[in-house]
Amino acid sequence: MKVIDFEKAVSALGGELQHIRLGAHSGRQVVSASGKIGDSSVEWDANGRAFVSSKEDDESVEVTSDFSSFTRDPKFDLKFD
């Protein structure tokens, strides 16, 4: 997906994007993104599947393709038009 697709989908959930990681060889397509929805720190993969931080504190989590410090949470999945 493109950045604008992620921006619209996150906004529709009432969230805010904080970081977007673009693929160097994928036509500047989004590889992953992170943001906040309410008090939840959420990471999305390239398909818009949501993962919520399992950290208890408000520590910033680096955006990567490895979601090992996150728990899958479909209620924050993005819906693209």
N, CA, C and O atoms as CSV, one atom per row, in Angstrom:
chain,resi,resn,atom,element,x,y,z
A,1,MET,N,N,0.821,-1.176,0.000
A,1,MET,CA,C,0.000,0.000,0.000
A,1,MET,C,C,0.875,1.253,0.000
A,1,MET,O,O,2.054,1.211,0.351
A,2,LYS,N,N,0.286,2.327,-0.389
A,2,LYS,CA,C,0.979,3.608,-0.401
A,2,LYS,C,C,0.750,4.336,0.917
A,2,LYS,O,O,-0.154,3.991,1.678
A,3,VAL,N,N,1.572,5.342,1.178
A,3,VAL,CA,C,1.481,6.112,2.415
A,3,VAL,C,C,0.088,6.699,2.589
A,3,VAL,O,O,-0.473,6.627,3.682
A,4,ILE,N,N,-0.479,7.275,1.543
A,4,ILE,CA,C,-1.800,7.906,1.638
A,4,ILE,C,C,-2.868,6.899,2.050
A,4,ILE,O,O,-3.808,7.249,2.764
A,5,ASP,N,N,-2.729,5.645,1.604
A,5,ASP,CA,C,-3.687,4.594,1.991
A,5,ASP,C,C,-3.612,4.331,3.488
A,5,ASP,O,O,-4.641,4.194,4.150
A,6,PHE,N,N,-2.393,4.260,4.024
A,6,PHE,CA,C,-2.215,4.054,5.455
A,6,PHE,C,C,-2.739,5.250,6.243
A,6,PHE,O,O,-3.408,5.074,7.262
A,7,GLU,N,N,-2.441,6.472,5.779
A,7,GLU,CA,C,-2.899,7.675,6.483
A,7,GLU,C,C,-4.421,7.696,6.592
A,7,GLU,O,O,-4.965,7.977,7.660
A,8,LYS,N,N,-5.103,7.402,5.498
A,8,LYS,CA,C,-6.578,7.405,5.497
A,8,LYS,C,C,-7.144,6.314,6.399
A,8,LYS,O,O,-8.089,6.559,7.149
A,9,ALA,N,N,-6.571,5.107,6.332
A,9,ALA,CA,C,-7.086,3.985,7.114
A,9,ALA,C,C,-6.867,4.188,8.610
A,9,ALA,O,O,-7.746,3.867,9.410
A,10,VAL,N,N,-5.708,4.716,8.996
A,10,VAL,CA,C,-5.435,4.969,10.414
A,10,VAL,C,C,-6.334,6.088,10.928
A,10,VAL,O,O,-6.849,6.012,12.043
A,11,SER,N,N,-6.520,7.109,10.128
A,11,SER,CA,C,-7.402,8.217,10.502
A,11,SER,C,C,-8.842,7.731,10.694
A,11,SER,O,O,-9.537,8.192,11.599
A,12,ALA,N,N,-9.283,6.815,9.858
A,12,ALA,CA,C,-10.643,6.271,9.972
A,12,ALA,C,C,-10.848,5.542,11.301
A,12,ALA,O,O,-11.971,5.464,11.799
A,13,LEU,N,N,-9.763,5.007,11.877
A,13,LEU,CA,C,-9.839,4.339,13.184
A,13,LEU,C,C,-9.681,5.326,14.339
A,13,LEU,O,O,-9.754,4.940,15.505
A,14,GLY,N,N,-9.464,6.603,14.010
A,14,GLY,CA,C,-9.273,7.603,15.056
A,14,GLY,C,C,-7.860,7.608,15.599
A,14,GLY,O,O,-7.623,8.067,16.716
A,15,GLY,N,N,-6.919,7.101,14.818
A,15,GLY,CA,C,-5.532,7.008,15.261
A,15,GLY,C,C,-4.637,8.038,14.619
A,15,GLY,O,O,-5.075,8.880,13.835
A,16,GLU,N,N,-3.356,7.946,14.978
A,16,GLU,CA,C,-2.357,8.872,14.474
A,16,GLU,C,C,-1.104,8.089,14.106
A,16,GLU,O,O,-0.564,7.348,14.927
A,17,LEU,N,N,-0.643,8.257,12.863
A,17,LEU,CA,C,0.605,7.630,12.444
A,17,LEU,C,C,1.774,8.378,13.057
A,17,LEU,O,O,1.774,9.607,13.115
A,18,GLN,N,N,2.769,7.633,13.514
A,18,GLN,CA,C,3.956,8.244,14.085
A,18,GLN,C,C,5.198,7.943,13.264
A,18,GLN,O,O,6.131,8.745,13.240
A,19,HIS,N,N,5.225,6.809,12.597
A,19,HIS,CA,C,6.395,6.427,11.811
A,19,HIS,C,C,5.963,5.498,10.690
A,19,HIS,O,O,5.116,4.625,10.884
A,20,ILE,N,N,6.560,5.696,9.501
A,20,ILE,CA,C,6.286,4.833,8.362
A,20,ILE,C,C,7.617,4.345,7.810
A,20,ILE,O,O,8.539,5.137,7.615
A,21,ARG,N,N,7.718,3.064,7.561
A,21,ARG,CA,C,8.923,2.484,6.971
A,21,ARG,C,C,8.594,2.107,5.535
A,21,ARG,O,O,7.664,1.341,5.282
A,22,LEU,N,N,9.367,2.651,4.592
A,22,LEU,CA,C,9.143,2.394,3.173
A,22,LEU,C,C,10.164,1.406,2.650
A,22,LEU,O,O,11.317,1.401,3.080
A,23,GLY,N,N,9.735,0.574,1.723
A,23,GLY,CA,C,10.649,-0.376,1.101
A,23,GLY,C,C,11.483,0.299,0.026
A,23,GLY,O,O,10.952,1.043,-0.799
A,24,ALA,N,N,12.766,0.047,0.029
A,24,ALA,CA,C,13.671,0.677,-0.930
A,24,ALA,C,C,13.458,0.148,-2.354
A,24,ALA,O,O,13.642,0.884,-3.324
A,25,HIS,N,N,13.079,-1.098,-2.476
A,25,HIS,CA,C,12.953,-1.710,-3.793
A,25,HIS,C,C,11.510,-2.051,-4.133
A,25,HIS,O,O,11.259,-2.899,-4.989
A,26,SER,N,N,10.570,-1.405,-3.477
A,26,SER,CA,C,9.165,-1.746,-3.723
A,26,SER,C,C,8.369,-0.539,-4.200
A,26,SER,O,O,7.172,-0.437,-3.933
A,27,GLY,N,N,9.025,0.368,-4.898
A,27,GLY,CA,C,8.308,1.535,-5.404
A,27,GLY,C,C,7.813,2.441,-4.300
A,27,GLY,O,O,6.761,3.069,-4.419
A,28,ARG,N,N,8.589,2.506,-3.209
A,28,ARG,CA,C,8.258,3.331,-2.052
A,28,ARG,C,C,6.923,2.906,-1.420
A,28,ARG,O,O,6.172,3.741,-0.917
A,29,GLN,N,N,6.651,1.635,-1.452
A,29,GLN,CA,C,5.480,1.087,-0.786
A,29,GLN,C,C,5.759,0.959,0.709
A,29,GLN,O,O,6.909,0.801,1.119
A,30,VAL,N,N,4.707,1.029,1.518
A,30,VAL,CA,C,4.856,0.908,2.959
A,30,VAL,C,C,5.178,-0.538,3.324
A,30,VAL,O,O,4.492,-1.468,2.899
A,31,VAL,N,N,6.238,-0.712,4.122
A,31,VAL,CA,C,6.629,-2.030,4.622
A,31,VAL,C,C,6.010,-2.243,6.002
A,31,VAL,O,O,5.518,-3.328,6.311
A,32,SER,N,N,6.039,-1.190,6.830
A,32,SER,CA,C,5.385,-1.226,8.130
A,32,SER,C,C,5.156,0.205,8.589
A,32,SER,O,O,5.771,1.144,8.084
A,33,ALA,N,N,4.270,0.349,9.543
A,33,ALA,CA,C,3.953,1.666,10.093
A,33,ALA,C,C,3.625,1.504,11.561
A,33,ALA,O,O,3.211,0.433,12.004
A,34,SER,N,N,3.813,2.580,12.316
A,34,SER,CA,C,3.450,2.541,13.724
A,34,SER,C,C,2.687,3.800,14.072
A,34,SER,O,O,2.816,4.834,13.417
A,35,GLY,N,N,1.894,3.688,15.114
A,35,GLY,CA,C,1.114,4.837,15.546
A,35,GLY,C,C,0.416,4.574,16.853
A,35,GLY,O,O,0.674,3.581,17.534
A,36,LYS,N,N,-0.470,5.478,17.190
A,36,LYS,CA,C,-1.236,5.382,18.437
A,36,LYS,C,C,-2.720,5.416,18.098
A,36,LYS,O,O,-3.167,6.178,17.240
A,37,ILE,N,N,-3.458,4.581,18.785
A,37,ILE,CA,C,-4.911,4.639,18.774
A,37,ILE,C,C,-5.311,4.629,20.241
A,37,ILE,O,O,-5.184,3.616,20.928
A,38,GLY,N,N,-5.793,5.766,20.706
A,38,GLY,CA,C,-6.065,5.907,22.130
A,38,GLY,C,C,-4.771,5.756,22.901
A,38,GLY,O,O,-3.793,6.448,22.617
A,39,ASP,N,N,-4.755,4.852,23.880
A,39,ASP,CA,C,-3.553,4.597,24.676
A,39,ASP,C,C,-2.719,3.451,24.131
A,39,ASP,O,O,-1.697,3.093,24.716
A,40,SER,N,N,-3.144,2.875,23.015
A,40,SER,CA,C,-2.463,1.702,22.456
A,40,SER,C,C,-1.409,2.099,21.430
A,40,SER,O,O,-1.671,2.906,20.539
A,41,SER,N,N,-0.210,1.524,21.563
A,41,SER,CA,C,0.836,1.659,20.551
A,41,SER,C,C,0.645,0.507,19.576
A,41,SER,O,O,0.694,-0.662,19.957
A,42,VAL,N,N,0.429,0.856,18.315
A,42,VAL,CA,C,0.096,-0.146,17.313
A,42,VAL,C,C,1.130,-0.130,16.193
A,42,VAL,O,O,1.616,0.924,15.783
A,43,GLU,N,N,1.446,-1.311,15.718
A,43,GLU,CA,C,2.328,-1.492,14.566
A,43,GLU,C,C,1.512,-2.218,13.502
A,43,GLU,O,O,0.802,-3.177,13.807
A,44,TRP,N,N,1.614,-1.760,12.248
A,44,TRP,CA,C,0.911,-2.404,11.140
A,44,TRP,C,C,1.921,-2.948,10.156
A,44,TRP,O,O,2.934,-2.308,9.877
A,45,ASP,N,N,1.643,-4.139,9.625
A,45,ASP,CA,C,2.509,-4.678,8.590
A,45,ASP,C,C,2.071,-4.113,7.240
A,45,ASP,O,O,1.158,-3.290,7.181
A,46,ALA,N,N,2.708,-4.543,6.172
A,46,ALA,CA,C,2.426,-4.014,4.835
A,46,ALA,C,C,0.993,-4.265,4.388
A,46,ALA,O,O,0.495,-3.566,3.506
A,47,ASN,N,N,0.323,-5.248,4.977
A,47,ASN,CA,C,-1.052,-5.571,4.610
A,47,ASN,C,C,-2.084,-4.922,5.526
A,47,ASN,O,O,-3.285,-5.137,5.358
A,48,GLY,N,N,-1.625,-4.132,6.491
A,48,GLY,CA,C,-2.541,-3.456,7.403
A,48,GLY,C,C,-2.958,-4.282,8.597
A,48,GLY,O,O,-3.868,-3.892,9.329
A,49,ARG,N,N,-2.303,-5.432,8.814
A,49,ARG,CA,C,-2.608,-6.242,9.998
A,49,ARG,C,C,-1.994,-5.573,11.215
A,49,ARG,O,O,-0.845,-5.132,11.174
A,50,ALA,N,N,-2.752,-5.500,12.290
A,50,ALA,CA,C,-2.322,-4.757,13.481
A,50,ALA,C,C,-1.688,-5.654,14.530
A,50,ALA,O,O,-2.089,-6.799,14.732
A,51,PHE,N,N,-0.676,-5.088,15.193
A,51,PHE,CA,C,0.016,-5.713,16.301
A,51,PHE,C,C,0.156,-4.652,17.385
A,51,PHE,O,O,0.603,-3.538,17.111
A,52,VAL,N,N,-0.221,-4.989,18.610
A,52,VAL,CA,C,-0.186,-4.038,19.715
A,52,VAL,C,C,1.018,-4.324,20.591
A,52,VAL,O,O,1.335,-5.483,20.860
A,53,SER,N,N,1.690,-3.270,21.035
A,53,SER,CA,C,2.878,-3.408,21.864
A,53,SER,C,C,2.542,-4.156,23.143
A,53,SER,O,O,1.531,-3.895,23.794
A,54,SER,N,N,3.412,-5.089,23.483
A,54,SER,CA,C,3.216,-5.838,24.721
A,54,SER,C,C,3.981,-5.198,25.874
A,54,SER,O,O,3.974,-5.718,26.989
A,55,LYS,N,N,4.648,-4.058,25.607
A,55,LYS,CA,C,5.384,-3.359,26.663
A,55,LYS,C,C,4.405,-2.601,27.543
A,55,LYS,O,O,3.461,-1.984,27.049
A,56,GLU,N,N,4.630,-2.651,28.829
A,56,GLU,CA,C,3.733,-2.006,29.781
A,56,GLU,C,C,3.992,-0.513,29.912
A,56,GLU,O,O,3.074,0.259,30.189
A,57,ASP,N,N,5.241,-0.107,29.714
A,57,ASP,CA,C,5.558,1.309,29.863
A,57,ASP,C,C,5.312,2.045,28.547
A,57,ASP,O,O,4.899,1.442,27.556
A,58,ASP,N,N,5.568,3.341,28.546
A,58,ASP,CA,C,5.310,4.163,27.376
A,58,ASP,C,C,6.564,4.293,26.513
A,58,ASP,O,O,6.707,5.244,25.743
A,59,GLU,N,N,7.465,3.326,26.653
A,59,GLU,CA,C,8.714,3.343,25.904
A,59,GLU,C,C,8.440,3.202,24.412
A,59,GLU,O,O,7.608,2.399,23.989
A,60,SER,N,N,9.146,3.986,23.635
A,60,SER,CA,C,9.010,3.929,22.187
A,60,SER,C,C,9.577,2.615,21.676
A,60,SER,O,O,10.623,2.157,22.136
A,61,VAL,N,N,8.877,2.012,20.718
A,61,VAL,CA,C,9.318,0.749,20.148
A,61,VAL,C,C,9.760,1.014,18.717
A,61,VAL,O,O,9.036,1.639,17.942
A,62,GLU,N,N,10.955,0.536,18.367
A,62,GLU,CA,C,11.483,0.757,17.028
A,62,GLU,C,C,10.638,0.002,16.001
A,62,GLU,O,O,10.244,-1.143,16.223
A,63,VAL,N,N,10.369,0.661,14.878
A,63,VAL,CA,C,9.589,0.054,13.810
A,63,VAL,C,C,10.489,-0.878,13.013
A,63,VAL,O,O,11.513,-0.455,12.477
A,64,THR,N,N,10.106,-2.138,12.938
A,64,THR,CA,C,10.854,-3.128,12.170
A,64,THR,C,C,9.860,-4.073,11.527
A,64,THR,O,O,8.651,-3.946,11.725
A,65,SER,N,N,10.366,-5.010,10.765
A,65,SER,CA,C,9.505,-6.042,10.196
A,65,SER,C,C,9.286,-7.177,11.188
A,65,SER,O,O,8.465,-8.062,10.949
A,66,ASP,N,N,10.017,-7.154,12.297
A,66,ASP,CA,C,9.931,-8.188,13.321
A,66,ASP,C,C,8.947,-7.729,14.396
A,66,ASP,O,O,9.207,-6.760,15.108
A,67,PHE,N,N,7.837,-8.417,14.508
A,67,PHE,CA,C,6.795,-8.016,15.446
A,67,PHE,C,C,6.848,-8.828,16.734
A,67,PHE,O,O,5.819,-9.023,17.381
A,68,SER,N,N,8.043,-9.308,17.118
A,68,SER,CA,C,8.162,-10.188,18.271
A,68,SER,C,C,7.761,-9.522,19.588
A,68,SER,O,O,7.337,-10.214,20.514
A,69,SER,N,N,7.884,-8.203,19.694
A,69,SER,CA,C,7.497,-7.536,20.943
A,69,SER,C,C,6.046,-7.059,20.888
A,69,SER,O,O,5.618,-6.259,21.720
A,70,PHE,N,N,5.293,-7.555,19.904
A,70,PHE,CA,C,3.901,-7.156,19.725
A,70,PHE,C,C,2.986,-8.369,19.753
A,70,PHE,O,O,3.408,-9.497,19.498
A,71,THR,N,N,1.723,-8.110,20.069
A,71,THR,CA,C,0.704,-9.150,20.076
A,71,THR,C,C,-0.311,-8.828,18.981
A,71,THR,O,O,-0.763,-7.688,18.870
A,72,ARG,N,N,-0.665,-9.814,18.183
A,72,ARG,CA,C,-1.621,-9.615,17.094
A,72,ARG,C,C,-2.961,-9.182,17.660
A,72,ARG,O,O,-3.462,-9.793,18.603
A,73,ASP,N,N,-3.560,-8.111,17.083
A,73,ASP,CA,C,-4.857,-7.615,17.538
A,73,ASP,C,C,-5.690,-7.168,16.341
A,73,ASP,O,O,-5.538,-6.040,15.874
A,74,PRO,N,N,-6.569,-8.036,15.835
A,74,PRO,CA,C,-7.338,-7.753,14.630
A,74,PRO,C,C,-8.297,-6.563,14.757
A,74,PRO,O,O,-8.749,-6.033,13.741
A,75,LYS,N,N,-8.610,-6.140,15.964
A,75,LYS,CA,C,-9.562,-5.026,16.096
A,75,LYS,C,C,-8.972,-3.714,15.578
A,75,LYS,O,O,-9.715,-2.768,15.316
A,76,PHE,N,N,-7.641,-3.643,15.425
A,76,PHE,CA,C,-6.977,-2.453,14.901
A,76,PHE,C,C,-6.517,-2.643,13.446
A,76,PHE,O,O,-5.787,-1.806,12.915
A,77,ASP,N,N,-6.941,-3.736,12.804
A,77,ASP,CA,C,-6.576,-3.943,11.399
A,77,ASP,C,C,-7.095,-2.786,10.557
A,77,ASP,O,O,-8.174,-2.248,10.801
A,78,LEU,N,N,-6.291,-2.417,9.553
A,78,LEU,CA,C,-6.676,-1.321,8.668
A,78,LEU,C,C,-7.563,-1.835,7.551
A,78,LEU,O,O,-7.384,-2.951,7.064
A,79,LYS,N,N,-8.506,-1.025,7.157
A,79,LYS,CA,C,-9.391,-1.334,6.049
A,79,LYS,C,C,-9.108,-0.322,4.959
A,79,LYS,O,O,-9.346,0.875,5.123
A,80,PHE,N,N,-8.593,-0.824,3.837
A,80,PHE,CA,C,-8.242,0.050,2.725
A,80,PHE,C,C,-9.397,0.104,1.739
A,80,PHE,O,O,-10.056,-0.901,1.475
A,81,ASP,N,N,-9.630,1.301,1.195
A,81,ASP,CA,C,-10.706,1.473,0.198
A,81,ASP,C,C,-10.314,0.914,-1.140
A,81,ASP,O,O,-11.097,0.974,-2.087
